[in-house]
Amino acid sequence: MAMLHVVNKSPYDACNLNTASSIMKEGDQLLLIEDGVYGAMKNAKAESLLNGLKVSVLGPDLAARGISQDKLVDGIDVVDYAGFVDLVEANDKVQSWL
Amino acid sequence: MKLTIQVNEGPYQHQSADTAYYFAKAALEKGHEIFRVFFYHDGVNNGTRLTTPPQDDRNIVNRWSELAQEHNIDMVLCVAAAQRRGIVDDGEAERNGKDTTNIAPGFRISGLGQLVEGGIQSDRLIVFGD
């Protein structure tokens, strides 16, 4: 039973990403949206939290914050809103870490 | 896939009212069904027809109304949250002695049971908020 974990807070602002990443189980998927996209950045605060996780990030929210894809941790999948919908469909449940 | 979307944040607050709208639009474009959008807490402010954003800004309320009408989506404002924040339809105006209404087209006011039912009847429940 795979779960999509959605994080919308910056790791510089809140500990939602710490909580989500510590609770995620094998096969679960992480999606970073809104200010949560700061968690996807390379050489930044949250990089170590993403080790071993399946991570996607919402492209329009990266663009809105001026973060180019070469600034991201390696292996992160950039999706658009259609990709967001596909992730919701591919997982049995969705947990938003608000 | 049948979806229920919960929106906990008001318009022009942070970003969740926008994210929820773009997600809903993308889901519809992919042929999925939206069973209900349930607006809770400050999210009920998405349903007042009295907002007048600048002309060069998006009109978040009208955008929801148009989406509801184009795709026949049930958009529900939580009654207790709406009463606290002054969102009024005909029934609430009569019940609480208010002299006017401000609910936007395509929205209705109802109870939390509608959220529970949305969770039961849909394949996925997705929450947007701050």
gemmi code that builds the backbone of each chain (N, CA, C; Angstrom):
import gemmi

chains = {
    "A": [
        ("MET", (0.841, -1.203, 0.000), (0.000, 0.000, 0.000), (0.870, 1.244, 0.000)),
        ("ALA", (1.050, 1.804, -1.165), (1.958, 2.954, -1.276), (1.225, 4.253, -0.961)),
        ("MET", (1.953, 5.159, -0.350), (1.365, 6.442, 0.013), (2.168, 7.585, -0.609)),
        ("LEU", (1.441, 8.596, -1.095), (2.082, 9.814, -1.573), (2.117, 10.817, -0.421)),
        ("HIS", (3.312, 11.251, -0.056), (3.480, 12.244, 1.008), (3.756, 13.600, 0.358)),
        ("VAL", (2.905, 14.578, 0.640), (3.044, 15.896, 0.023), (3.531, 16.888, 1.080)),
        ("VAL", (4.644, 17.551, 0.801), (5.201, 18.543, 1.733), (5.203, 19.913, 1.058)),
        ("ASN", (4.572, 20.906, 1.716), (4.463, 22.244, 1.109), (5.152, 23.338, 1.921)),
        ("LYS", (5.964, 22.926, 2.905), (6.675, 23.917, 3.728), (8.176, 23.847, 3.462)),
        ("SER", (8.829, 24.983, 3.495), (10.273, 25.032, 3.359), (10.933, 24.376, 4.572)),
        ("PRO", (12.032, 23.626, 4.368), (12.737, 23.039, 5.514), (13.399, 24.114, 6.385)),
        ("TYR", (13.493, 25.338, 5.888), (14.047, 26.444, 6.678), (12.990, 27.072, 7.585)),
        ("ASP", (11.731, 26.658, 7.369), (10.603, 27.295, 8.037), (9.896, 26.342, 9.000)),
        ("ALA", (9.902, 25.069, 8.684), (9.118, 24.098, 9.453), (9.788, 22.728, 9.384)),
        ("CYS", (9.319, 21.798, 10.220), (9.959, 20.487, 10.257), (9.118, 19.411, 9.566)),
        ("ASN", (8.182, 19.843, 8.704), (7.290, 18.893, 8.022), (8.055, 17.857, 7.209)),
        ("LEU", (9.138, 18.300, 6.554), (9.904, 17.371, 5.712), (10.627, 16.341, 6.584)),
        ("ASN", (11.124, 16.780, 7.751), (11.750, 15.828, 8.687), (10.743, 14.753, 9.076)),
        ("THR", (9.525, 15.197, 9.452), (8.496, 14.252, 9.896), (8.123, 13.302, 8.767)),
        ("ALA", (7.831, 13.862, 7.612), (7.394, 13.034, 6.480), (8.472, 12.016, 6.119)),
        ("SER", (9.719, 12.484, 5.998), (10.775, 11.587, 5.529), (11.075, 10.500, 6.559)),
        ("SER", (10.858, 10.805, 7.848), (11.137, 9.792, 8.868), (10.032, 8.742, 8.951)),
        ("ILE", (8.843, 9.106, 8.487), (7.688, 8.202, 8.600), (7.477, 7.387, 7.318)),
        ("MET", (8.048, 7.852, 6.218), (7.815, 7.179, 4.925), (8.303, 5.735, 4.947)),
        ("LYS", (7.498, 4.876, 4.304), (7.836, 3.455, 4.225), (8.336, 3.115, 2.826)),
        ("GLU", (8.945, 1.953, 2.731), (9.430, 1.443, 1.450), (8.311, 1.513, 0.394)),
        ("GLY", (8.606, 2.077, -0.765), (7.610, 2.161, -1.834), (6.818, 3.449, -1.824)),
        ("ASP", (6.875, 4.197, -0.708), (6.180, 5.480, -0.649), (6.883, 6.510, -1.528)),
        ("GLN", (6.142, 7.574, -1.832), (6.649, 8.608, -2.738), (6.521, 9.958, -2.053)),
        ("LEU", (7.542, 10.802, -2.198), (7.505, 12.160, -1.646), (7.315, 13.151, -2.792)),
        ("LEU", (6.400, 14.113, -2.590), (6.233, 15.187, -3.567), (6.393, 16.522, -2.842)),
        ("LEU", (7.309, 17.351, -3.335), (7.554, 18.670, -2.759), (6.855, 19.720, -3.607)),
        ("ILE", (5.994, 20.520, -2.959), (5.266, 21.580, -3.669), (5.371, 22.891, -2.888)),
        ("GLU", (4.919, 23.970, -3.512), (4.921, 25.297, -2.887), (6.310, 25.557, -2.280)),
        ("ASP", (6.388, 26.097, -1.038), (7.704, 26.370, -0.445), (8.465, 25.088, -0.121)),
        ("GLY", (7.784, 23.950, -0.194), (8.439, 22.662, 0.023), (9.529, 22.376, -0.992)),
        ("VAL", (9.468, 23.050, -2.157), (10.463, 22.783, -3.210), (11.882, 23.151, -2.761)),
        ("TYR", (11.998, 24.037, -1.761), (13.348, 24.373, -1.255), (14.035, 23.144, -0.675)),
        ("GLY", (13.242, 22.152, -0.283), (13.798, 20.911, 0.256), (14.501, 20.065, -0.787)),
        ("ALA", (14.311, 20.382, -2.063), (14.890, 19.580, -3.144), (16.270, 20.088, -3.557)),
        ("MET", (16.731, 21.178, -2.923), (17.969, 21.806, -3.404), (19.231, 21.080, -2.928)),
        ("LYS", (20.175, 21.022, -3.863), (21.480, 20.382, -3.627), (22.311, 21.245, -2.672)),
        ("ASN", (23.155, 20.620, -1.873), (24.035, 21.323, -0.932), (23.256, 22.259, -0.007)),
        ("ALA", (22.056, 21.842, 0.353), (21.227, 22.668, 1.230), (20.775, 21.851, 2.430)),
        ("LYS", (20.008, 22.505, 3.274), (19.692, 21.975, 4.589), (19.093, 20.564, 4.587)),
        ("ALA", (18.197, 20.303, 3.622), (17.395, 19.073, 3.714), (17.935, 17.927, 2.871)),
        ("GLU", (19.083, 18.148, 2.206), (19.560, 17.156, 1.237), (19.660, 15.753, 1.852)),
        ("SER", (20.206, 15.658, 3.067), (20.434, 14.338, 3.664), (19.126, 13.612, 3.996)),
        ("LEU", (18.037, 14.396, 4.181), (16.740, 13.775, 4.515), (16.194, 12.945, 3.358)),
        ("LEU", (16.649, 13.268, 2.144), (16.054, 12.644, 0.956), (16.737, 11.340, 0.565)),
        ("ASN", (17.826, 10.985, 1.279), (18.565, 9.765, 0.945), (17.664, 8.546, 0.903)),
        ("GLY", (17.683, 7.851, -0.225), (16.941, 6.597, -0.337), (15.453, 6.752, -0.581)),
        ("LEU", (14.975, 7.994, -0.704), (13.540, 8.199, -0.937), (13.258, 8.438, -2.420)),
        ("LYS", (12.034, 8.077, -2.841), (11.560, 8.450, -4.175), (11.013, 9.863, -4.071)),
        ("VAL", (11.634, 10.798, -4.773), (11.269, 12.207, -4.605), (10.878, 12.838, -5.931)),
        ("SER", (9.741, 13.536, -5.927), (9.343, 14.376, -7.057), (9.167, 15.799, -6.555)),
        ("VAL", (9.278, 16.749, -7.477), (9.101, 18.156, -7.115), (8.268, 18.824, -8.211)),
        ("LEU", (7.409, 19.766, -7.791), (6.498, 20.410, -8.738), (7.231, 21.522, -9.499)),
        ("GLY", (7.400, 21.319, -10.804), (8.166, 22.227, -11.659), (7.696, 23.678, -11.634)),
        ("PRO", (6.393, 23.941, -11.772), (5.935, 25.334, -11.757), (6.313, 26.064, -10.464)),
        ("ASP", (6.342, 25.335, -9.331), (6.712, 25.979, -8.065), (8.224, 26.221, -7.974)),
        ("LEU", (9.019, 25.369, -8.632), (10.464, 25.640, -8.751), (10.677, 26.912, -9.565)),
        ("ALA", (9.999, 26.981, -10.711), (10.167, 28.123, -11.629), (9.750, 29.423, -10.946)),
        ("ALA", (8.650, 29.364, -10.162), (8.149, 30.568, -9.489), (9.169, 31.108, -8.488)),
        ("ARG", (10.070, 30.223, -8.027), (11.068, 30.625, -7.033), (12.458, 30.769, -7.638)),
        ("GLY", (12.522, 30.676, -8.958), (13.801, 30.883, -9.637), (14.818, 29.789, -9.384)),
        ("ILE", (14.344, 28.585, -9.088), (15.265, 27.470, -8.846), (15.379, 26.651, -10.131)),
        ("SER", (16.571, 26.647, -10.705), (16.755, 25.870, -11.937), (17.047, 24.410, -11.585)),
        ("GLN", (16.830, 23.535, -12.562), (16.907, 22.098, -12.278), (18.321, 21.635, -11.924)),
        ("ASP", (19.360, 22.393, -12.360), (20.731, 21.993, -12.012), (21.051, 22.246, -10.537)),
        ("LYS", (20.145, 22.916, -9.840), (20.336, 23.167, -8.398), (19.741, 22.052, -7.534)),
        ("LEU", (19.106, 21.060, -8.193), (18.390, 20.028, -7.435), (19.293, 18.856, -7.080)),
        ("VAL", (18.950, 18.192, -6.001), (19.596, 16.937, -5.621), (19.445, 15.946, -6.787)),
        ("ASP", (20.504, 15.193, -7.070), (20.464, 14.247, -8.190), (19.355, 13.210, -7.994)),
        ("GLY", (18.716, 12.864, -9.097), (17.731, 11.783, -9.063), (16.313, 12.228, -8.754)),
        ("ILE", (16.118, 13.534, -8.546), (14.765, 14.024, -8.266), (14.014, 14.207, -9.581)),
        ("ASP", (12.747, 13.787, -9.563), (11.911, 13.848, -10.746), (11.105, 15.153, -10.729)),
        ("VAL", (11.202, 15.961, -11.783), (10.423, 17.198, -11.859), (9.123, 16.915, -12.616)),
        ("VAL", (7.983, 17.240, -11.971), (6.682, 16.976, -12.597), (5.882, 18.270, -12.740)),
        ("ASP", (4.914, 18.269, -13.675), (3.964, 19.376, -13.768), (2.675, 18.955, -13.028)),
        ("TYR", (1.616, 19.780, -13.133), (0.383, 19.442, -12.410), (-0.215, 18.123, -12.898)),
        ("ALA", (-0.072, 17.839, -14.188), (-0.558, 16.550, -14.717), (0.211, 15.399, -14.059)),
        ("GLY", (1.519, 15.619, -13.847), (2.341, 14.614, -13.175), (1.939, 14.446, -11.712)),
        ("PHE", (1.530, 15.546, -11.084), (1.006, 15.525, -9.714), (-0.221, 14.600, -9.668)),
        ("VAL", (-1.127, 14.788, -10.629), (-2.332, 13.948, -10.692), (-1.946, 12.475, -10.871)),
        ("ASP", (-0.960, 12.226, -11.730), (-0.515, 10.839, -11.958), (0.044, 10.215, -10.669)),
        ("LEU", (0.768, 11.003, -9.888), (1.312, 10.489, -8.620), (0.190, 10.147, -7.639)),
        ("VAL", (-0.853, 10.990, -7.630), (-2.015, 10.722, -6.762), (-2.678, 9.412, -7.177)),
        ("GLU", (-2.747, 9.197, -8.486), (-3.383, 7.976, -8.986), (-2.510, 6.741, -8.712)),
        ("ALA", (-1.196, 6.916, -8.812), (-0.279, 5.776, -8.678), (-0.139, 5.289, -7.241)),
        ("ASN", (-0.492, 6.140, -6.271), (-0.400, 5.755, -4.860), (-1.804, 5.540, -4.288)),
        ("ASP", (-1.901, 4.658, -3.298), (-3.225, 4.303, -2.766), (-3.822, 5.413, -1.923)),
        ("LYS", (-2.946, 6.156, -1.228), (-3.429, 7.228, -0.357), (-2.517, 8.441, -0.489)),
        ("VAL", (-3.081, 9.602, -0.119), (-2.302, 10.839, -0.155), (-2.287, 11.454, 1.241)),
        ("GLN", (-1.099, 11.753, 1.734), (-0.974, 12.431, 3.034), (-0.319, 13.792, 2.819)),
        ("SER", (-1.062, 14.856, 3.106), (-0.492, 16.202, 3.024), (0.036, 16.589, 4.401)),
        ("TRP", (1.331, 16.870, 4.466), (1.946, 17.261, 5.756), (1.843, 18.758, 5.913)),
        ("LEU", (0.659, 19.245, 6.320), (0.429, 20.685, 6.377), (0.981, 21.275, 7.670)),
    ],
    "B": [
        ("MET", (-10.449, 7.909, -12.078), (-10.311, 8.080, -10.633), (-11.258, 9.181, -10.164)),
        ("LYS", (-11.920, 8.913, -9.021), (-12.842, 9.884, -8.442), (-12.139, 10.579, -7.276)),
        ("LEU", (-12.190, 11.912, -7.272), (-11.408, 12.682, -6.298), (-12.293, 13.581, -5.446)),
        ("THR", (-11.936, 13.716, -4.176), (-12.456, 14.808, -3.367), (-11.269, 15.659, -2.937)),
        ("ILE", (-11.441, 16.968, -3.053), (-10.376, 17.912, -2.728), (-10.820, 18.761, -1.544)),
        ("GLN", (-9.967, 18.864, -0.545), (-10.243, 19.710, 0.617), (-9.327, 20.922, 0.571)),
        ("VAL", (-9.918, 22.112, 0.732), (-9.138, 23.353, 0.690), (-9.275, 24.053, 2.041)),
        ("ASN", (-8.157, 24.221, 2.749), (-8.172, 24.798, 4.099), (-7.707, 26.248, 4.141)),
        ("GLU", (-7.325, 26.797, 3.008), (-6.713, 28.121, 2.998), (-7.527, 29.092, 2.138)),
        ("GLY", (-7.605, 30.334, 2.568), (-8.350, 31.339, 1.824), (-7.607, 31.783, 0.576)),
        ("PRO", (-8.294, 32.563, -0.274), (-7.652, 33.078, -1.486), (-6.650, 34.188, -1.147)),
        ("TYR", (-5.625, 34.333, -1.937), (-4.625, 35.410, -1.780), (-3.929, 35.350, -0.423)),
        ("GLN", (-3.881, 34.179, 0.175), (-3.276, 34.063, 1.508), (-1.840, 33.583, 1.353)),
        ("HIS", (-1.679, 32.331, 0.954), (-0.345, 31.860, 0.607), (-0.451, 31.315, -0.809)),
        ("GLN", (-0.467, 29.984, -0.965), (-0.506, 29.470, -2.332), (-1.504, 28.343, -2.530)),
        ("SER", (-2.058, 27.827, -1.434), (-2.809, 26.573, -1.536), (-4.104, 26.680, -2.331)),
        ("ALA", (-4.766, 27.846, -2.282), (-5.989, 28.006, -3.073), (-5.652, 27.906, -4.566)),
        ("ASP", (-4.470, 28.391, -4.935), (-4.019, 28.277, -6.338), (-3.628, 26.844, -6.671)),
        ("THR", (-2.848, 26.223, -5.785), (-2.398, 24.848, -6.035), (-3.600, 23.924, -6.204)),
        ("ALA", (-4.587, 24.073, -5.307), (-5.774, 23.208, -5.366), (-6.503, 23.393, -6.690)),
        ("TYR", (-6.606, 24.649, -7.138), (-7.298, 24.925, -8.406), (-6.545, 24.306, -9.588)),
        ("TYR", (-5.240, 24.513, -9.637), (-4.466, 23.965, -10.765), (-4.479, 22.438, -10.749)),
        ("PHE", (-4.462, 21.858, -9.543), (-4.544, 20.400, -9.438), (-5.897, 19.916, -9.961)),
        ("ALA", (-6.971, 20.592, -9.549), (-8.315, 20.198, -9.984), (-8.435, 20.271, -11.501)),
        ("LYS", (-7.906, 21.359, -12.064), (-7.972, 21.552, -13.518), (-7.212, 20.444, -14.254)),
        ("ALA", (-6.015, 20.127, -13.759), (-5.198, 19.088, -14.391), (-5.886, 17.732, -14.304)),
        ("ALA", (-6.535, 17.457, -13.165), (-7.237, 16.179, -12.999), (-8.390, 16.073, -13.991)),
        ("LEU", (-9.139, 17.163, -14.146), (-10.268, 17.158, -15.085), (-9.776, 16.983, -16.516)),
        ("GLU", (-8.664, 17.659, -16.840), (-8.109, 17.547, -18.198), (-7.674, 16.124, -18.508)),
        ("LYS", (-7.291, 15.389, -17.474), (-6.890, 13.989, -17.666), (-8.083, 13.042, -17.648)),
        ("GLY", (-9.283, 13.585, -17.509), (-10.480, 12.750, -17.568), (-10.921, 12.182, -16.233)),
        ("HIS", (-10.311, 12.638, -15.125), (-10.744, 12.178, -13.813), (-11.993, 12.951, -13.386)),
        ("GLU", (-12.692, 12.388, -12.400), (-13.918, 13.017, -11.918), (-13.663, 13.653, -10.557)),
        ("ILE", (-14.147, 14.878, -10.364), (-14.076, 15.493, -9.039), (-15.449, 15.390, -8.396)),
        ("PHE", (-15.524, 14.546, -7.383), (-16.790, 14.285, -6.694), (-17.218, 15.516, -5.909)),
        ("ARG", (-16.242, 16.162, -5.273), (-16.589, 17.314, -4.439), (-15.324, 18.111, -4.125)),
        ("VAL", (-15.469, 19.438, -3.985), (-14.416, 20.256, -3.372), (-15.003, 20.778, -2.073)),
        ("PHE", (-14.337, 20.471, -0.967), (-14.844, 20.880, 0.343), (-13.934, 21.974, 0.905)),
        ("PHE", (-14.515, 23.120, 1.205), (-13.757, 24.262, 1.713), (-13.967, 24.358, 3.222)),
        ("TYR", (-12.849, 24.312, 3.944), (-12.890, 24.221, 5.410), (-12.033, 25.359, 5.986)),
        ("HIS", (-12.225, 25.662, 7.248), (-11.455, 26.733, 7.904), (-11.468, 28.017, 7.042)),
        ("ASP", (-10.303, 28.705, 6.899), (-10.270, 29.926, 6.079), (-10.576, 29.644, 4.610)),
        ("GLY", (-10.584, 28.390, 4.227), (-10.908, 28.021, 2.840), (-12.284, 28.497, 2.400)),
        ("VAL", (-13.201, 28.704, 3.369), (-14.552, 29.153, 2.986), (-14.515, 30.539, 2.324)),
        ("ASN", (-13.441, 31.302, 2.575), (-13.332, 32.625, 1.933), (-13.159, 32.535, 0.421)),
        ("ASN", (-12.915, 31.332, -0.095), (-12.898, 31.127, -1.550), (-14.303, 31.274, -2.151)),
        ("GLY", (-15.330, 31.318, -1.296), (-16.697, 31.280, -1.802), (-17.496, 32.550, -1.593)),
        ("THR", (-16.844, 33.698, -1.432), (-17.594, 34.962, -1.357), (-17.555, 35.671, -2.706)),
        ("ARG", (-18.738, 36.092, -3.167), (-18.805, 36.757, -4.480), (-18.425, 38.234, -4.388)),
        ("LEU", (-18.096, 38.742, -3.203), (-17.848, 40.177, -3.041), (-16.384, 40.575, -3.220)),
        ("THR", (-15.514, 39.639, -3.542), (-14.110, 40.010, -3.734), (-13.934, 40.777, -5.043)),
        ("THR", (-13.043, 41.749, -5.046), (-12.730, 42.513, -6.259), (-11.223, 42.642, -6.384)),
        ("PRO", (-10.546, 41.594, -6.855), (-9.095, 41.705, -7.034), (-8.755, 42.648, -8.186)),
        ("PRO", (-7.547, 43.212, -8.219), (-7.146, 44.079, -9.338), (-7.329, 43.363, -10.669)),
        ("GLN", (-7.572, 44.133, -11.714), (-7.900, 43.528, -13.009), (-6.775, 42.683, -13.581)),
        ("ASP", (-5.518, 43.022, -13.221), (-4.406, 42.248, -13.778), (-4.031, 41.059, -12.888)),
        ("ASP", (-4.852, 40.810, -11.856), (-4.606, 39.648, -10.987), (-5.647, 38.576, -11.299)),
        ("ARG", (-5.349, 37.340, -10.933), (-6.318, 36.262, -11.098), (-7.493, 36.480, -10.162)),
        ("ASN", (-8.700, 36.091, -10.604), (-9.856, 36.163, -9.731), (-10.143, 34.753, -9.218)),
        ("ILE", (-9.636, 34.474, -8.029), (-9.671, 33.111, -7.502), (-11.106, 32.627, -7.305)),
        ("VAL", (-11.980, 33.499, -6.790), (-13.370, 33.093, -6.540), (-14.085, 32.776, -7.852)),
        ("ASN", (-13.990, 33.696, -8.816), (-14.664, 33.467, -10.105), (-14.137, 32.215, -10.792)),
        ("ARG", (-12.845, 31.978, -10.634), (-12.217, 30.806, -11.240), (-12.861, 29.519, -10.709)),
        ("TRP", (-13.089, 29.459, -9.383), (-13.770, 28.289, -8.798), (-15.193, 28.187, -9.332)),
        ("SER", (-15.910, 29.343, -9.368), (-17.306, 29.328, -9.821), (-17.405, 28.795, -11.241)),
        ("GLU", (-16.486, 29.270, -12.095), (-16.505, 28.823, -13.498), (-16.209, 27.330, -13.598)),
        ("LEU", (-15.243, 26.868, -12.809), (-14.893, 25.444, -12.834), (-16.094, 24.599, -12.387)),
        ("ALA", (-16.788, 25.073, -11.338), (-17.954, 24.340, -10.819), (-19.031, 24.236, -11.892)),
        ("GLN", (-19.252, 25.355, -12.591), (-20.335, 25.371, -13.571), (-19.971, 24.595, -14.839)),
        ("GLU", (-18.723, 24.736, -15.291), (-18.301, 24.032, -16.513), (-18.329, 22.519, -16.329)),
        ("HIS", (-17.926, 22.059, -15.166), (-17.767, 20.611, -14.961), (-18.765, 20.036, -13.971)),
        ("ASN", (-19.751, 20.856, -13.584), (-20.799, 20.399, -12.684), (-20.206, 19.796, -11.400)),
        ("ILE", (-19.292, 20.545, -10.767), (-18.630, 20.060, -9.554), (-19.362, 20.593, -8.327)),
        ("ASP", (-19.526, 19.724, -7.349), (-20.159, 20.096, -6.091), (-19.122, 20.807, -5.220)),
        ("MET", (-19.331, 22.102, -4.958), (-18.394, 22.871, -4.130), (-19.104, 23.258, -2.840)),
        ("VAL", (-18.576, 22.760, -1.724), (-19.261, 22.890, -0.441), (-18.418, 23.703, 0.533)),
        ("LEU", (-19.052, 24.699, 1.162), (-18.395, 25.456, 2.228), (-18.874, 24.895, 3.566)),
        ("CYS", (-17.957, 24.650, 4.464), (-18.307, 24.164, 5.807), (-19.166, 25.214, 6.519)),
        ("VAL", (-20.303, 24.799, 7.042), (-21.262, 25.755, 7.606), (-20.705, 26.473, 8.837)),
        ("ALA", (-20.045, 25.743, 9.728), (-19.551, 26.387, 10.958), (-18.434, 27.377, 10.627)),
        ("ALA", (-17.562, 26.995, 9.684), (-16.483, 27.893, 9.263), (-17.052, 29.112, 8.541)),
        ("ALA", (-18.115, 28.913, 7.753), (-18.739, 30.005, 7.000), (-19.437, 30.982, 7.945)),
        ("GLN", (-20.115, 30.456, 8.943), (-20.799, 31.336, 9.902), (-19.799, 32.229, 10.628)),
        ("ARG", (-18.685, 31.638, 11.044), (-17.664, 32.421, 11.748), (-17.108, 33.534, 10.873)),
        ("ARG", (-17.011, 33.278, 9.578), (-16.333, 34.220, 8.684), (-17.287, 35.074, 7.856)),
        ("GLY", (-18.596, 34.934, 8.088), (-19.553, 35.786, 7.408), (-19.778, 35.438, 5.949)),
        ("ILE", (-19.788, 34.151, 5.636), (-20.184, 33.717, 4.291), (-21.622, 33.206, 4.407)),
        ("VAL", (-22.526, 33.822, 3.640), (-23.965, 33.655, 3.883), (-24.694, 33.282, 2.591)),
        ("ASP", (-25.544, 32.258, 2.657), (-26.468, 31.979, 1.545), (-27.894, 32.288, 2.019)),
        ("ASP", (-28.882, 32.030, 1.190), (-30.268, 32.385, 1.548), (-30.695, 31.730, 2.860)),
        ("GLY", (-30.407, 30.449, 2.986), (-30.818, 29.706, 4.177), (-30.174, 30.248, 5.443)),
        ("GLU", (-28.884, 30.542, 5.355), (-28.154, 31.057, 6.528), (-28.619, 32.469, 6.872)),
        ("ALA", (-28.944, 33.278, 5.844), (-29.420, 34.642, 6.078), (-30.727, 34.594, 6.863)),
        ("GLU", (-31.587, 33.666, 6.471), (-32.876, 33.564, 7.150), (-32.699, 33.032, 8.569)),
        ("ARG", (-31.888, 31.997, 8.689), (-31.704, 31.342, 9.986), (-31.040, 32.261, 11.010)),
        ("ASN", (-30.092, 33.077, 10.537), (-29.326, 33.904, 11.473), (-29.671, 35.384, 11.394)),
        ("GLY", (-30.749, 35.713, 10.685), (-31.220, 37.095, 10.645), (-30.252, 38.061, 9.992)),
        ("LYS", (-29.607, 37.656, 8.903), (-28.690, 38.559, 8.191), (-29.458, 39.265, 7.064)),
        ("ASP", (-29.001, 40.495, 6.727), (-29.763, 41.275, 5.755), (-29.321, 41.052, 4.312)),
        ("THR", (-28.324, 40.192, 4.104), (-27.884, 39.950, 2.731), (-27.174, 38.602, 2.621)),
        ("THR", (-26.840, 38.238, 1.401), (-26.067, 37.014, 1.167), (-24.826, 37.375, 0.355)),
        ("ASN", (-23.806, 36.544, 0.422), (-22.592, 36.818, -0.365), (-21.977, 35.561, -0.973)),
        ("ILE", (-22.690, 34.445, -0.963), (-22.106, 33.218, -1.493), (-21.978, 33.324, -3.016)),
        ("ALA", (-20.851, 32.850, -3.523), (-20.579, 32.945, -4.961), (-21.305, 31.824, -5.711)),
        ("PRO", (-21.608, 32.050, -7.007), (-22.287, 31.019, -7.803), (-21.480, 29.720, -7.815)),
        ("GLY", (-22.192, 28.604, -7.749), (-21.521, 27.307, -7.821), (-21.167, 26.721, -6.470)),
        ("PHE", (-21.282, 27.534, -5.403), (-20.979, 27.055, -4.052), (-22.278, 26.793, -3.296)),
        ("ARG", (-22.202, 25.927, -2.295), (-23.305, 25.770, -1.350), (-22.722, 25.568, 0.044)),
        ("ILE", (-23.537, 25.804, 1.053), (-23.089, 25.671, 2.437), (-23.687, 24.399, 3.021)),
        ("SER", (-22.849, 23.582, 3.624), (-23.347, 22.360, 4.261), (-22.380, 21.925, 5.360)),
        ("GLY", (-22.588, 20.747, 5.898), (-21.838, 20.322, 7.082), (-20.657, 19.419, 6.784)),
        ("LEU", (-19.937, 19.100, 7.851), (-18.741, 18.257, 7.754), (-19.022, 16.860, 7.214)),
        ("GLY", (-20.275, 16.426, 7.359), (-20.651, 15.118, 6.820), (-20.353, 15.014, 5.336)),
        ("GLN", (-20.400, 16.165, 4.665), (-20.117, 16.200, 3.229), (-18.652, 15.870, 2.936)),
        ("LEU", (-17.780, 16.247, 3.871), (-16.360, 15.908, 3.718), (-16.161, 14.413, 3.944)),
        ("VAL", (-16.810, 13.894, 4.990), (-16.701, 12.459, 5.287), (-17.210, 11.643, 4.103)),
        ("GLU", (-18.374, 12.050, 3.582), (-18.947, 11.335, 2.444), (-18.011, 11.400, 1.239)),
        ("GLY", (-17.400, 12.576, 1.033), (-16.444, 12.719, -0.067), (-15.291, 11.739, 0.067)),
        ("GLY", (-14.797, 11.589, 1.300), (-13.707, 10.644, 1.548), (-14.119, 9.210, 1.265)),
        ("ILE", (-15.368, 8.891, 1.617), (-15.849, 7.510, 1.428), (-16.128, 7.231, -0.050)),
        ("GLN", (-16.759, 8.179, -0.717), (-17.205, 7.955, -2.099), (-16.082, 8.092, -3.127)),
        ("SER", (-14.963, 8.719, -2.759), (-13.908, 8.986, -3.738), (-12.763, 7.985, -3.596)),
        ("ASP", (-12.004, 7.850, -4.680), (-10.816, 6.990, -4.633), (-9.693, 7.652, -3.855)),
        ("ARG", (-9.612, 8.985, -3.925), (-8.564, 9.711, -3.210), (-9.143, 10.984, -2.608)),
        ("LEU", (-8.655, 11.323, -1.408), (-8.957, 12.619, -0.781), (-7.638, 13.373, -0.676)),
        ("ILE", (-7.574, 14.561, -1.251), (-6.336, 15.335, -1.233), (-6.594, 16.656, -0.508)),
        ("VAL", (-5.734, 16.965, 0.454), (-5.915, 18.164, 1.276), (-4.895, 19.223, 0.874)),
        ("PHE", (-5.388, 20.437, 0.641), (-4.508, 21.572, 0.362), (-4.707, 22.613, 1.455)),
        ("GLY", (-3.621, 23.179, 1.944), (-3.765, 24.179, 2.992), (-2.422, 24.696, 3.455)),
        ("ASP", (-2.464, 25.498, 4.504), (-1.222, 26.101, 4.960), (-0.864, 25.593, 6.345)),
    ],
}
model = gemmi.Model(1)
for chain_id, residues in chains.items():
    chain = gemmi.Chain(chain_id)
    for i, (resn, *xyz) in enumerate(residues, 1):
        res = gemmi.Residue()
        res.name, res.seqid = resn, gemmi.SeqId(i, " ")
        for name, pos in zip(("N", "CA", "C"), xyz):
            atom = gemmi.Atom()
            atom.name, atom.element = name, gemmi.Element(name[0])
            atom.pos, atom.b_iso = gemmi.Position(*pos), 0.0
            res.add_atom(atom)
        chain.add_residue(res)
    model.add_chain(chain)
structure = gemmi.Structure()
structure.add_model(model)
structure.setup_entities()
